[in-house]
Amino acid sequence: MPEPNFATITLGHTNLVTGKRVHEIEIPSFGLGVWQMSEGGECKTAVQHAISSGYRLIDTARSYANEYETGSAIFDSEVSREEIFLVTKLRRPHATSYEAVLDHCQISMEKLGMNKIDLYLVHAPPEDIASRAAVWRGMEECLERGWTRAIGVSNYGAHHLDDMRSYATIMPCVNQIELHPWNQRPALRAATEAAGAHVMAYSPLARGHKLNCSNLAKIAESVGCTPAQAAIKWVHDTGAITIPKSSNPNRIVENLESLSIDLKGTESAFSSMDEVYISGWNPTAEP
């Protein structure tokens, strides 16, 4: 199998006053998600194996309770910190005010053992609609202070992104959403791009719920890969930054190798699989 095509993507923020793109940075197009890795040592071992296997993007969150192990794994690796792109997120219950954002960004940095985060995301639209403007001002302040190199959102629907134009100075550079062949979300992907943001896809395997899908199995057989690899590569081929989660060493390598798979000729088969299936929570549909 040929070496994976490990591309990078340019992220930037759109200044709503000038219309210009600002704060541009490069992010790997593929990485490791560490959700549900909360047992002692599990996350650190997974991150270390991923880095040694070639991963350079790690996605964590305060709510995952593994920021400390994530940071520890990065610093204990033989790869320099500057070569690793780290994403973490403001926990939804903490997204309550401008001051809360600053406090919790600092706490995340302390847990990670770092003085800077590469990409800091609001994990979901704050439940208190009235606080959303203040929370985003806090995120902008984190960027201004140099605590993070970029800011974005997660689980925002098209209407949430539209509303941001009324209170944001700069728009998010990323919207991290659930995306997989069974929930292809063309409208939300288009709205994300229209807001000047890039789609980052979590749960490209629908949390494993659909791996017995007969249509996926047929596609995988036709291109000579596993069903999981076919689903992951489909997500990556949409142009989304893709972050499959696994703590299994073999799966971590297998997922990365999906980048070398050619899905040409399977487009219509994948298109027919969309059933708007949500495998987990869905704040994108909330007010």
Stockholm file with secondary structure:
# STOCKHOLM 1.0

chainA/1-287         MPEPNFATITLGHTNLVTGKRVHEIEIPSFGLGVWQMSEGGECKTAVQHAISSGYRLIDTARSYANEYETGSAIFDSEVSREEIFLVTKLRRPHATSYEAVLDHCQISMEKLGMNKIDLYLVHAPPEDIASRAAVWRGMEECLERGWTRAIGVSNYGAHHLDDMRSYATIMPCVNQIELHPWNQRPALRAATEAAGAHVMAYSPLARGHKLNCSNLAKIAESVGCTPAQAAIKWVHDTGAITIPKSSNPNRIVENLESLSIDLKGTESAFSSMDEVYISGWNPTAEP
#=GR chainA/1-287 SS CCCCCCCEEEEEEEBTTTCCEEEEEEEESBCEECTTCCSTTHHHHHHHHHHHHTCCEEECCGGGTCHHHHHHHHHHSSSCGGGCEEEEEECGGGTTCHHHHHHHHHHHHHHHTCSCBSEEEESSCCSSGGGHHHHHHHHHHHHHTTSBSCEEEESCCHHHHHHHTTTCSBCCSEEEEECBTTBCCHHHHHHHHHTTCEEEEECTTGGGTTTTCHHHHHHHHHHTSCHHHHHHHHHHHTTCEECCBCCCHHHHHHHHHGGGCCCTTCHHHHHTTCCCCCCSCCGGGCC
#=GC SS_cons         CCCCCCCEEEEEEEBTTTCCEEEEEEEESBCEECTTCCSTTHHHHHHHHHHHHTCCEEECCGGGTCHHHHHHHHHHSSSCGGGCEEEEEECGGGTTCHHHHHHHHHHHHHHHTCSCBSEEEESSCCSSGGGHHHHHHHHHHHHHTTSBSCEEEESCCHHHHHHHTTTCSBCCSEEEEECBTTBCCHHHHHHHHHTTCEEEEECTTGGGTTTTCHHHHHHHHHHTSCHHHHHHHHHHHTTCEECCBCCCHHHHHHHHHGGGCCCTTCHHHHHTTCCCCCCSCCGGGCC
//
